[in-house]
């Protein structure tokens, strides 16, 4: 991955460049991620991989699956699972729009960038 850079006051952690070649981007949503402490430290260090990551709607909640966050070396007492499902924090109407598109078929929700 490239070095993190600042643009418009936000620090870019990682960008999924392959997504723009493999998919047609129709809609974009911006949401937060529910993370553990050691995951935040690894993300700040840029040890994140979005390859194979996707989002799914389960029980009216959005979950990001298969995103890899490397274990943080100094957090050996309470390590996190590198590819665990992480909750995406979105508004209810956004989750409903995504769920409708996914049920219609032919759509996939993928992360484009983390900052």
N, C-alpha and C positions, 0 to 999 in steps of 0.2 A: 504494500500500500504506500501511497505517497504521504509526505509529511502533512500534518494538519495545518490548515491555513485559515486566516481570518478574512471574512468578507461580510460586510454590512453588520458588524458587531457579533456575528455568530462564528463559533469555531467548528469547522467541518471535521468530523472524525473519519468518516468513510463514505464513499459514493459507489453505488452499484452501476458501474458504467455498462456492464454487459446487458442490463435490463433494457436499455434503450435500443440495443441491436436485436434482442430476442423477442421483444414485446412491443405492441402499439400502446402507448400511454394515453388513456382516455381521460381519466380523472385523477386528481391528486388530493390527498388528505394529509393533514398534519396532526400528529398526536404524540403524546408522551408515552414513555415506557416505565412500567413498574419494575424496578431493579433492586438487587441486593447491593450492599456496600462494596463488596469485592468486585462486582460487575462494573460499578461506576469507575473504580480505580483502573481496571483493565481497559475500559473504553477510553478514558482520558489518555492512556498510554498508546491508544490506536490499535489495540490487539483485538480487532473485531473483523469478522468475515460475513458478508451478506450473501455469498454464493449459496444457492439452494434454499434461502429463506423465503417464507411466504406467510400470509396471514389467513386466518380462518375465523368464522363466527361460530361460537359454541355457547349455548345458553344465554343468548343475547349479549355476549361479550366478545370483543375482538382479541385474538391471541396471535402473537408472532411466533412462528415455529421454525426450528432448524437454523436460527441465527447463532453463529459461533462467537462466544466471548471467551477468550483464553483465561485460564485460571490465573489469579493474582498470586505471585510467589509469596509475598509477605502475609497472606491471609490463609496460612496453612491450617489454622485451628478450625475455621469455618469456611471451607471452600464451596464454591457454587458449581452446579452442573453446567458444563460449557454449552450444551445444546438444549437446555430446558425451554419450555414454552413460557413466554413473557406476555403479560397483559398489556394491551395497547389502550391508552386512555383517550377515548374519542367521545364526542357528543352523541346522544341517543339517535338523533336524526341521521347522523353520518353512518352509524352502525346499521341502521335500517336501510339506507341507500346501498351500502356495500352488500348487505345480506340479500337484498332484492336482485342485485346484479349477479351475485354468485349463484343464486337459485335459478336465474334465467339461463345460465350456462354460457360457456365460452369465455369466461372471465377468470382472471387470477389476480389476487392482491399480492403485490411484492413491495418490499421496502426499496426506496430509491437512494436515500441518504440518511445519515445520522449526524446530528450536530449538537 
